Amino acid sequence: MKIFSKVILCVCLMVIVGACVRSATPNKITSINIGDYDEDLSEVRLKYESKPSSKKTEDKEEIQEQSSTAISQIPQQVNSQVDIALDSIAVRNKNVRYSTGYRIQVYVGNDRRELDEAKVFIYQNFSELSTYLTFSQPTYKLKAGDFASRLDAERYYSSIKQRYSMAMIVAERIDIKKSMQTK
């Protein structure tokens, strides 16, 4: 057993020593002189016919004529079609009532009395904000406001945070008309 462990130890040492040995590097660096390279590629290059200079001016005039005729061919009812498309988009946008936005979660807890106090605080200090109460047994949640952007919510958040330290901004589905009133 002692001999076997000595053999394994020797093999491990040889592997470690062999891994540490520097690799051989060539002493003489061969350089290639770019000036010595010479090859004729004229056989494989594409060949183009040269055009006379007078033809270039004729081509430019022809292109200008084509573009002026293309502009005159545009139908005159394009503006009315665009107006119809814009009207249909406006009607579709009027039907959209909800969007993603932000609300401030003012209170989360089990005590109904504290919830009512938080609601009164919002009504007294921020009468323009709508409040939303949800109850999922046994927890009450009070959220306030309909904000289209987080920046709008931040304006009210700092004031509410002073009184209710657990307040936070949450992403929710908001009423667009109410969010326009809260600015």
Secondary structure, DSSP 8 states (H G I E B T S, - for coil): -HHHHHHHHHHHHHHHHHHHS-----SS-----GGG-----TTTS-------HHHHHHHHHHHHHHHHHHHHTS-TTHHHHHHHHHHHHHHHHHH--EEEEEEEEEEEES-HHHHHHHHHHHHHH-TTS-EEEEEETTEEEEEEEEESSHHHHHHHHHHHHHH-TT-EEEEEEEEHHHHHH--
